[in-house]
Amino acid sequence: MSARKQNKGPTRKCRVSIGKADPVFAAIGRQKQLFKNWHAVSANEPPPKTPDRSAWDKRNEAASNTYNAGIDTLMLTKPATITGAVALIEFCFTEKTGLFDSGESGDEAHTLLKTLAKALPTLKAA
């Protein structure tokens, strides 16, 4: 058998999985950036009762709201691969971005588990 026939290249299944990125990785990347943005705003908190305080409060609230909306989106992002599901779980429990670091995270954890329960039966190895 010639070398050309032995090496047929990637299978159709492999090409399809390469062409479709798991959306979880993009969602995790967005959430990391939203956290950095919020942290950058909150780290520059001016003292109370200063002229800049009102503007900072508005910027901080907007960054906080955007970050929290991102959490909602992240928790509803269905992984396409087992690797994506594992990455999502690890991100939620190991990143210091406030996802599951307090007693108030019950709703997010519940949503994440429901999303993963729907996704797991359909996942393929990456």
Secondary structure, DSSP 8 states (H G I E B T S, - for coil): --HHHH---S-HHHHHHHHS--HHHHHHHHHHHHHHHHHHHHTT---TTSTTHHHHHHHHHHHHHHHHHHHHHHHT---SBHHHHHHHHHHHHHSSSSSSSSGGGHHHHHHHHHHHHHHGGG-B--
